[in-house]
Amino acid sequence: MYYLIFDQVFVYAEFRFGTAGIANGNGIYTMSLPFPANTLMGASNTPGRAITIGDGQIFDFSSNAGRVPLTVHLKNSTDVLFGIKMQSGSSFRELREAGSGITWAVQDGISFSAQYQRVPTV
């Protein structure tokens, strides 16, 4: 879901893994934006170098205690990626299918909100 107010885009998104036979993909998780973003402030494939445009959480459907905060970063003009603190709290990395300290299960997922400036139109 998104709202467009002049050149500002407000986004809320959520996705969940299905009900059976979870295939959690391969690589870094990214999501497409509804409008191209103005990258004047910077964008990067590395969460620590990309600007933060929002925040959210990874949720464990089976437990309210199973919430992990995440940050939303501008990867390029059309995509965002997610950053998480590792369980030790000392390192920060992109959210991916493996190696993030997350074990995906049925109905687990990600929800986030973000705000960015779209590419100006004439």
Buried (B, 14 or more C-beta within 10 A) or exposed (E): EEEEEEEEBBBEBEEEBEEEEEEBEEEBBBBEBBBBBBBEEEBBBEBEEBBEBBBBBBBBEEEEEBEBEBBBBBBBBBBBBBBBBEEEEEEEBBBBBEEBBBEBEEBBBBBBBBEBBBEEEE
